Amino acid sequence: MGFFSWKCKECEHPMLSHWATNSINSWMTEVIVIAPNGSMLTGEYDGYGRVGEKECFTPGSKDEPCCYHHACWVVAGSPSKYSPSEYADDQGFFFDDPEHDMERPT
């Protein structure tokens, strides 16, 4: 399976794997995923559907994930309500620099 990703509910940039980051956007690998049942998972997104060691979603699933970059989630007030994220057409990997060069929000 190849790379895939979803957009952060707050900043609308995709979750990135460390293979797709640079010194400006490396913080976009740390994510929060909220499942339809309300459970939450936090960790580093690997670009292949895993956060940390946990397989958490597959493309085309009927229950799309609700995703935030961890920093964006904090800025948004640490929401816990499920609302599906948009699929990232660039798959969080196939984009031109500096398309996702965004400083960490504070």
HUTA-V979990 format. One line per field, one symbol per residue. phi: phi as a letter, one per 30 degrees, with the letter a starting at -180 (. if undefined). psi: psi as a letter, one per 40 degrees, with the letter a starting at -180 (. if undefined). burial: + if it has 9 or more other ideal C-beta (glycine too) atoms within 8 Angstrom, else -. Layout:
phi=???
psi=???
burial=???
This chain:
phi=.cdaabdddccicddcdddccbddcdddddbbbcdedjdbbblcdcjcjcciccdbabdiddcddccbdeddddddjhdbddaedddcediibcbcdcecdbdedb
psi=iaiiiiihddeeiihiieeeiaededeedhihhhideeiihiahheeeeihbehheiiieidgiihiiiddddddeefiehhhiiihhdeeedgihhfdfghihi.
burial=--++++++++--++++++-++---+++++++++++----++++++++++++----++------++++++++++-++--+--+--+-++-++++------+-+--+-
